[in-house]
């Protein structure tokens, strides 16, 4: 464990330059460059907002801004994009970097760290863009937004835990790489992001408690839409689960790194 | 103290009946692999500072696996590798370069991948830039580079700091000849400063030239480790012995190339590239080349007199068969071919069971290179029908008669006359 941290520190320069190079390569030779990173999710928000706002706006209790639905949507997407991006990139991480892992000797742990770093950077840019739009729509900022820092941490831990486990298994059983994107799609629609939770019939609403992303998105909603502190109990439970998953994934990672190179 | 110590090293690739058993094993639940394939096993050796060691062996002997375990990308299944110092491996140049970044940015990144800190890289940057010698291109995106330029940059980074152990794999084909010389000079100066070199190659001469010791891997075992020349000679004998065993296992009995001075025979030219067909009327039993001293050889000197010889056994009665031969380049371009018909020689009628020894005597007006030989025996009435034909039956090498430069396939024996009219 400490060995991992030490080699990470030794390779910090490599991690940073990998993240930087990734962005440079992605936007090299495009005129708008980094703007595309913001345009993409915003277009998604615009589409949902245009199509669904009339249907669903009335069902959002407790806010009187007429753009409430768009704000609600963005808050949920902020959490979900970070979550799903980390998982889907970890999923194919070792397969994509297989050649490098076979030919060069470097601490493997840098690979997921690079993924987390670049996803976090993406997420921050998205957040900044959202703040700009909130301001345009006349939405109030509040100090509760500081809660986003621990919330983001919880999302990262949860996503990294799941992502590493499926990423490692995907090296050995490639079906996982096909199944996970489908599961993520289904999961997205089972999480109240595009719709408010109160449209789910009372009888089924308790099922939401089985979804670990539900407390997180509702915390994002509390913080960004309503300006309240999130419910601490559920967040604490989720963070606990996330921590256990992440430790499990690191344990698997240590066990599997040697064998991964054998089969890549 | 030794720089590198390999003790009882072994690597097995394991497969399981189900991958879930593999997962279970990580959690300490015992599961027996359904199959264990040992690629390399029981390898022991030590390397002292400043030693250059060649690693030789046939394809699949476990050379790459050994190197990967020494560099640390593969974990040994048993035994261990002890390394006292930094290893730099030139296994694949340009690993991790991204085309959109400039040479400088890529150098920065690649050096980071090797574990250098930002300050160390900044310090080495001028040297790297100077060594690569690609001028202004250094600050252009790598996608605009030629492959040679990319190799130059990659080699410069890989060898920016002197490592304690340098691993060089095979064809160090870096850019043009001048740059290759520069690379070799750098490697030699590293060795003089105490770096140990591990050099993997199929080029026996190269190993003898560069290394004082050699290590011969045979099917995952360390066959011999010792003085380079002895090991290389042993390797050649074994290669040669092995190849003969394979050939005699085939339908065509071949006792070619038995016991000859090493300088006349290059065993790397033996191969199983041959294609053979025919209507069964005859068998070409044995094909060989004799040099001007009437010795069997597959290395000839340009302009030397030589003979293509073969022994034919007839199975059916045949009226006036035609014997033929053809020399081709590696690319398959026919250079010269002839047969008994065009040489106005009649072989007469032959009875079943008769054997003929055929000798085409000629002069080797080929320039230095490697060539293929075809032999055939045809029916005299129909040029298309072969009683037996052996395509690419053997390879032979032609070496230059002197140091004089030559290009192309033919040696036209030029005399140069220059006058001032």
Boltz contact constraints between the chains, C-beta under 6 A:
constraints:
  - contact:
      token1: [A, 13]
      token2: [B, 112]
      max_distance: 6.0
  - contact:
      token1: [A, 13]
      token2: [B, 117]
      max_distance: 6.0
  - contact:
      token1: [A, 13]
      token2: [B, 118]
      max_distance: 6.0
  - contact:
      token1: [A, 14]
      token2: [B, 112]
      max_distance: 6.0
  - contact:
      token1: [A, 14]
      token2: [B, 113]
      max_distance: 6.0
  - contact:
      token1: [A, 17]
      token2: [B, 109]
      max_distance: 6.0
  - contact:
      token1: [A, 17]
      token2: [B, 112]
      max_distance: 6.0
  - contact:
      token1: [A, 21]
      token2: [B, 101]
      max_distance: 6.0
  - contact:
      token1: [A, 21]
      token2: [B, 109]
      max_distance: 6.0
  - contact:
      token1: [A, 25]
      token2: [B, 98]
      max_distance: 6.0
  - contact:
      token1: [A, 25]
      token2: [B, 100]
      max_distance: 6.0
  - contact:
      token1: [A, 28]
      token2: [B, 100]
      max_distance: 6.0
  - contact:
      token1: [A, 100]
      token2: [B, 96]
      max_distance: 6.0
  - contact:
      token1: [A, 102]
      token2: [B, 73]
      max_distance: 6.0
  - contact:
      token1: [A, 103]
      token2: [B, 91]
      max_distance: 6.0
  - contact:
      token1: [A, 103]
      token2: [B, 92]
      max_distance: 6.0
  - contact:
      token1: [A, 103]
      token2: [B, 95]
      max_distance: 6.0
  - contact:
      token1: [A, 104]
      token2: [B, 95]
      max_distance: 6.0
  - contact:
      token1: [A, 105]
      token2: [B, 71]
      max_distance: 6.0
  - contact:
      token1: [A, 105]
      token2: [B, 72]
      max_distance: 6.0
  - contact:
      token1: [A, 105]
      token2: [B, 73]
      max_distance: 6.0
  - contact:
      token1: [A, 106]
      token2: [B, 113]
      max_distance: 6.0
  - contact:
      token1: [A, 172]
      token2: [B, 19]
      max_distance: 6.0
  - contact:
      token1: [A, 173]
      token2: [B, 19]
      max_distance: 6.0
  - contact:
      token1: [A, 255]
      token2: [B, 26]
      max_distance: 6.0
  - contact:
      token1: [A, 258]
      token2: [B, 75]
      max_distance: 6.0
  - contact:
      token1: [A, 261]
      token2: [B, 74]
      max_distance: 6.0
  - contact:
      token1: [A, 262]
      token2: [B, 13]
      max_distance: 6.0
